[in-house]
Amino acid sequence: MRLTQLLLVMTALGLSDNSLAMDEAAAESLARKSGCFKCHAVEKKKDGPPYKEIAGKWKGKPDAEQKLSTHITTAPKVKIEGKEEEHEQLKSKDPAEVKNVVQWILSR
């Protein structure tokens, strides 16, 4: 009965299990520890695009989480100032931590 009530409240508030599960502080901390802020910022362009721009690019795309997860965990080649470099990997292989960071990026 309580679970049903909780689901009704979540639906009424427009919340999903993803929005409740994301831990912003943990995601930002892991991104900092992984050196992500060296090339990215939330709103300003640095060597890499801002997280706000990334979120806008992927908004509404069903494969957004999977694509971003792959990007931050596999060190693909990226162009920085005309040079090709390997993108740094997130310093975690824990699927829950990776998903949390991806959801944090997409929520910007």
PyMOL CGO cylinders between C-alpha atoms (Angstrom):
from pymol import cmd
from pymol.cgo import CYLINDER

trace = [
    CYLINDER, 0.00, 0.00, 0.00, 2.79, 2.47, 0.89, 0.3, 1, 1, 1, 1, 1, 1,
    CYLINDER, 2.79, 2.47, 0.89, 4.67, 1.71, -2.30, 0.3, 1, 1, 1, 1, 1, 1,
    CYLINDER, 4.67, 1.71, -2.30, 1.54, 2.47, -4.31, 0.3, 1, 1, 1, 1, 1, 1,
    CYLINDER, 1.54, 2.47, -4.31, 1.14, 5.77, -2.47, 0.3, 1, 1, 1, 1, 1, 1,
    CYLINDER, 1.14, 5.77, -2.47, 4.77, 6.67, -3.06, 0.3, 1, 1, 1, 1, 1, 1,
    CYLINDER, 4.77, 6.67, -3.06, 4.45, 5.93, -6.77, 0.3, 1, 1, 1, 1, 1, 1,
    CYLINDER, 4.45, 5.93, -6.77, 1.31, 8.07, -6.98, 0.3, 1, 1, 1, 1, 1, 1,
    CYLINDER, 1.31, 8.07, -6.98, 3.07, 10.96, -5.23, 0.3, 1, 1, 1, 1, 1, 1,
    CYLINDER, 3.07, 10.96, -5.23, 6.10, 10.61, -7.51, 0.3, 1, 1, 1, 1, 1, 1,
    CYLINDER, 6.10, 10.61, -7.51, 3.86, 10.61, -10.58, 0.3, 1, 1, 1, 1, 1, 1,
    CYLINDER, 3.86, 10.61, -10.58, 1.95, 13.66, -9.32, 0.3, 1, 1, 1, 1, 1, 1,
    CYLINDER, 1.95, 13.66, -9.32, 5.21, 15.53, -8.75, 0.3, 1, 1, 1, 1, 1, 1,
    CYLINDER, 5.21, 15.53, -8.75, 6.61, 14.47, -12.11, 0.3, 1, 1, 1, 1, 1, 1,
    CYLINDER, 6.61, 14.47, -12.11, 9.51, 12.62, -10.52, 0.3, 1, 1, 1, 1, 1, 1,
    CYLINDER, 9.51, 12.62, -10.52, 11.08, 9.49, -11.92, 0.3, 1, 1, 1, 1, 1, 1,
    CYLINDER, 11.08, 9.49, -11.92, 13.20, 6.92, -10.17, 0.3, 1, 1, 1, 1, 1, 1,
    CYLINDER, 13.20, 6.92, -10.17, 16.21, 8.35, -12.08, 0.3, 1, 1, 1, 1, 1, 1,
    CYLINDER, 16.21, 8.35, -12.08, 15.77, 11.83, -10.65, 0.3, 1, 1, 1, 1, 1, 1,
    CYLINDER, 15.77, 11.83, -10.65, 15.48, 10.45, -7.14, 0.3, 1, 1, 1, 1, 1, 1,
    CYLINDER, 15.48, 10.45, -7.14, 18.47, 8.16, -7.55, 0.3, 1, 1, 1, 1, 1, 1,
    CYLINDER, 18.47, 8.16, -7.55, 20.98, 10.75, -8.77, 0.3, 1, 1, 1, 1, 1, 1,
    CYLINDER, 20.98, 10.75, -8.77, 23.45, 11.92, -6.14, 0.3, 1, 1, 1, 1, 1, 1,
    CYLINDER, 23.45, 11.92, -6.14, 24.70, 15.31, -7.38, 0.3, 1, 1, 1, 1, 1, 1,
    CYLINDER, 24.70, 15.31, -7.38, 27.44, 15.67, -4.79, 0.3, 1, 1, 1, 1, 1, 1,
    CYLINDER, 27.44, 15.67, -4.79, 28.86, 12.20, -5.52, 0.3, 1, 1, 1, 1, 1, 1,
    CYLINDER, 28.86, 12.20, -5.52, 28.71, 12.76, -9.29, 0.3, 1, 1, 1, 1, 1, 1,
    CYLINDER, 28.71, 12.76, -9.29, 30.46, 16.12, -9.12, 0.3, 1, 1, 1, 1, 1, 1,
    CYLINDER, 30.46, 16.12, -9.12, 33.05, 14.74, -6.71, 0.3, 1, 1, 1, 1, 1, 1,
    CYLINDER, 33.05, 14.74, -6.71, 33.87, 11.80, -9.02, 0.3, 1, 1, 1, 1, 1, 1,
    CYLINDER, 33.87, 11.80, -9.02, 34.03, 14.14, -12.03, 0.3, 1, 1, 1, 1, 1, 1,
    CYLINDER, 34.03, 14.14, -12.03, 36.49, 16.38, -10.15, 0.3, 1, 1, 1, 1, 1, 1,
    CYLINDER, 36.49, 16.38, -10.15, 38.56, 13.39, -8.97, 0.3, 1, 1, 1, 1, 1, 1,
    CYLINDER, 38.56, 13.39, -8.97, 38.65, 12.14, -12.58, 0.3, 1, 1, 1, 1, 1, 1,
    CYLINDER, 38.65, 12.14, -12.58, 39.92, 15.48, -13.90, 0.3, 1, 1, 1, 1, 1, 1,
    CYLINDER, 39.92, 15.48, -13.90, 36.79, 16.22, -15.96, 0.3, 1, 1, 1, 1, 1, 1,
    CYLINDER, 36.79, 16.22, -15.96, 36.74, 19.86, -14.90, 0.3, 1, 1, 1, 1, 1, 1,
    CYLINDER, 36.74, 19.86, -14.90, 40.17, 20.37, -16.45, 0.3, 1, 1, 1, 1, 1, 1,
    CYLINDER, 40.17, 20.37, -16.45, 38.50, 20.43, -19.88, 0.3, 1, 1, 1, 1, 1, 1,
    CYLINDER, 38.50, 20.43, -19.88, 34.79, 20.89, -19.06, 0.3, 1, 1, 1, 1, 1, 1,
    CYLINDER, 34.79, 20.89, -19.06, 32.70, 23.29, -16.99, 0.3, 1, 1, 1, 1, 1, 1,
    CYLINDER, 32.70, 23.29, -16.99, 28.98, 23.33, -16.33, 0.3, 1, 1, 1, 1, 1, 1,
    CYLINDER, 28.98, 23.33, -16.33, 28.22, 26.45, -18.38, 0.3, 1, 1, 1, 1, 1, 1,
    CYLINDER, 28.22, 26.45, -18.38, 31.48, 27.82, -19.87, 0.3, 1, 1, 1, 1, 1, 1,
    CYLINDER, 31.48, 27.82, -19.87, 33.36, 26.45, -22.87, 0.3, 1, 1, 1, 1, 1, 1,
    CYLINDER, 33.36, 26.45, -22.87, 36.85, 25.25, -22.08, 0.3, 1, 1, 1, 1, 1, 1,
    CYLINDER, 36.85, 25.25, -22.08, 38.84, 22.75, -24.18, 0.3, 1, 1, 1, 1, 1, 1,
    CYLINDER, 38.84, 22.75, -24.18, 35.70, 20.58, -24.13, 0.3, 1, 1, 1, 1, 1, 1,
    CYLINDER, 35.70, 20.58, -24.13, 32.06, 21.59, -24.39, 0.3, 1, 1, 1, 1, 1, 1,
    CYLINDER, 32.06, 21.59, -24.39, 30.19, 22.67, -21.24, 0.3, 1, 1, 1, 1, 1, 1,
    CYLINDER, 30.19, 22.67, -21.24, 27.96, 20.08, -19.59, 0.3, 1, 1, 1, 1, 1, 1,
    CYLINDER, 27.96, 20.08, -19.59, 24.95, 22.27, -20.32, 0.3, 1, 1, 1, 1, 1, 1,
    CYLINDER, 24.95, 22.27, -20.32, 25.70, 22.00, -24.07, 0.3, 1, 1, 1, 1, 1, 1,
    CYLINDER, 25.70, 22.00, -24.07, 26.23, 18.24, -23.83, 0.3, 1, 1, 1, 1, 1, 1,
    CYLINDER, 26.23, 18.24, -23.83, 22.91, 17.85, -22.01, 0.3, 1, 1, 1, 1, 1, 1,
    CYLINDER, 22.91, 17.85, -22.01, 21.16, 19.93, -24.68, 0.3, 1, 1, 1, 1, 1, 1,
    CYLINDER, 21.16, 19.93, -24.68, 22.68, 17.85, -27.48, 0.3, 1, 1, 1, 1, 1, 1,
    CYLINDER, 22.68, 17.85, -27.48, 21.46, 14.59, -25.95, 0.3, 1, 1, 1, 1, 1, 1,
    CYLINDER, 21.46, 14.59, -25.95, 18.12, 15.76, -24.55, 0.3, 1, 1, 1, 1, 1, 1,
    CYLINDER, 18.12, 15.76, -24.55, 15.30, 13.39, -25.51, 0.3, 1, 1, 1, 1, 1, 1,
    CYLINDER, 15.30, 13.39, -25.51, 17.55, 10.87, -27.25, 0.3, 1, 1, 1, 1, 1, 1,
    CYLINDER, 17.55, 10.87, -27.25, 16.85, 7.33, -26.06, 0.3, 1, 1, 1, 1, 1, 1,
    CYLINDER, 16.85, 7.33, -26.06, 20.49, 6.24, -26.32, 0.3, 1, 1, 1, 1, 1, 1,
    CYLINDER, 20.49, 6.24, -26.32, 21.93, 9.28, -24.49, 0.3, 1, 1, 1, 1, 1, 1,
    CYLINDER, 21.93, 9.28, -24.49, 22.90, 7.48, -21.27, 0.3, 1, 1, 1, 1, 1, 1,
    CYLINDER, 22.90, 7.48, -21.27, 24.49, 4.56, -23.11, 0.3, 1, 1, 1, 1, 1, 1,
    CYLINDER, 24.49, 4.56, -23.11, 26.46, 6.79, -25.51, 0.3, 1, 1, 1, 1, 1, 1,
    CYLINDER, 26.46, 6.79, -25.51, 27.75, 9.08, -22.74, 0.3, 1, 1, 1, 1, 1, 1,
    CYLINDER, 27.75, 9.08, -22.74, 28.62, 6.10, -20.54, 0.3, 1, 1, 1, 1, 1, 1,
    CYLINDER, 28.62, 6.10, -20.54, 30.69, 4.63, -23.36, 0.3, 1, 1, 1, 1, 1, 1,
    CYLINDER, 30.69, 4.63, -23.36, 32.35, 8.00, -24.03, 0.3, 1, 1, 1, 1, 1, 1,
    CYLINDER, 32.35, 8.00, -24.03, 33.48, 8.57, -20.44, 0.3, 1, 1, 1, 1, 1, 1,
    CYLINDER, 33.48, 8.57, -20.44, 34.67, 5.00, -19.85, 0.3, 1, 1, 1, 1, 1, 1,
    CYLINDER, 34.67, 5.00, -19.85, 36.52, 4.04, -23.05, 0.3, 1, 1, 1, 1, 1, 1,
    CYLINDER, 36.52, 4.04, -23.05, 38.97, 6.88, -23.83, 0.3, 1, 1, 1, 1, 1, 1,
    CYLINDER, 38.97, 6.88, -23.83, 37.83, 7.68, -27.38, 0.3, 1, 1, 1, 1, 1, 1,
    CYLINDER, 37.83, 7.68, -27.38, 39.80, 10.07, -29.56, 0.3, 1, 1, 1, 1, 1, 1,
    CYLINDER, 39.80, 10.07, -29.56, 38.69, 13.72, -29.32, 0.3, 1, 1, 1, 1, 1, 1,
    CYLINDER, 38.69, 13.72, -29.32, 39.94, 16.84, -31.08, 0.3, 1, 1, 1, 1, 1, 1,
    CYLINDER, 39.94, 16.84, -31.08, 41.36, 19.57, -28.86, 0.3, 1, 1, 1, 1, 1, 1,
    CYLINDER, 41.36, 19.57, -28.86, 42.78, 22.65, -30.53, 0.3, 1, 1, 1, 1, 1, 1,
    CYLINDER, 42.78, 22.65, -30.53, 43.11, 20.75, -33.80, 0.3, 1, 1, 1, 1, 1, 1,
    CYLINDER, 43.11, 20.75, -33.80, 45.00, 17.84, -32.21, 0.3, 1, 1, 1, 1, 1, 1,
    CYLINDER, 45.00, 17.84, -32.21, 43.59, 14.38, -31.65, 0.3, 1, 1, 1, 1, 1, 1,
    CYLINDER, 43.59, 14.38, -31.65, 43.91, 13.13, -28.06, 0.3, 1, 1, 1, 1, 1, 1,
    CYLINDER, 43.91, 13.13, -28.06, 42.45, 10.35, -25.98, 0.3, 1, 1, 1, 1, 1, 1,
    CYLINDER, 42.45, 10.35, -25.98, 39.56, 11.49, -23.80, 0.3, 1, 1, 1, 1, 1, 1,
    CYLINDER, 39.56, 11.49, -23.80, 40.32, 10.77, -20.15, 0.3, 1, 1, 1, 1, 1, 1,
    CYLINDER, 40.32, 10.77, -20.15, 38.35, 7.93, -18.58, 0.3, 1, 1, 1, 1, 1, 1,
    CYLINDER, 38.35, 7.93, -18.58, 36.17, 8.31, -15.53, 0.3, 1, 1, 1, 1, 1, 1,
    CYLINDER, 36.17, 8.31, -15.53, 38.09, 7.02, -12.52, 0.3, 1, 1, 1, 1, 1, 1,
    CYLINDER, 38.09, 7.02, -12.52, 35.46, 4.39, -11.71, 0.3, 1, 1, 1, 1, 1, 1,
    CYLINDER, 35.46, 4.39, -11.71, 34.27, 1.20, -13.35, 0.3, 1, 1, 1, 1, 1, 1,
    CYLINDER, 34.27, 1.20, -13.35, 31.30, 0.89, -10.97, 0.3, 1, 1, 1, 1, 1, 1,
    CYLINDER, 31.30, 0.89, -10.97, 28.22, 0.94, -13.25, 0.3, 1, 1, 1, 1, 1, 1,
    CYLINDER, 28.22, 0.94, -13.25, 26.15, 2.78, -10.63, 0.3, 1, 1, 1, 1, 1, 1,
    CYLINDER, 26.15, 2.78, -10.63, 28.77, 5.52, -10.27, 0.3, 1, 1, 1, 1, 1, 1,
    CYLINDER, 28.77, 5.52, -10.27, 29.13, 5.87, -14.05, 0.3, 1, 1, 1, 1, 1, 1,
    CYLINDER, 29.13, 5.87, -14.05, 25.34, 6.09, -14.44, 0.3, 1, 1, 1, 1, 1, 1,
    CYLINDER, 25.34, 6.09, -14.44, 25.17, 8.69, -11.66, 0.3, 1, 1, 1, 1, 1, 1,
    CYLINDER, 25.17, 8.69, -11.66, 27.75, 10.90, -13.42, 0.3, 1, 1, 1, 1, 1, 1,
    CYLINDER, 27.75, 10.90, -13.42, 25.97, 10.51, -16.78, 0.3, 1, 1, 1, 1, 1, 1,
    CYLINDER, 25.97, 10.51, -16.78, 22.62, 11.43, -15.20, 0.3, 1, 1, 1, 1, 1, 1,
    CYLINDER, 22.62, 11.43, -15.20, 24.28, 14.43, -13.53, 0.3, 1, 1, 1, 1, 1, 1,
    CYLINDER, 24.28, 14.43, -13.53, 25.68, 15.61, -16.87, 0.3, 1, 1, 1, 1, 1, 1,
    CYLINDER, 25.68, 15.61, -16.87, 22.32, 15.14, -18.59, 0.3, 1, 1, 1, 1, 1, 1,
    CYLINDER, 22.32, 15.14, -18.59, 20.52, 17.07, -15.84, 0.3, 1, 1, 1, 1, 1, 1,
    CYLINDER, 20.52, 17.07, -15.84, 22.52, 20.23, -16.43, 0.3, 1, 1, 1, 1, 1, 1,
]
cmd.load_cgo(trace, "trace")
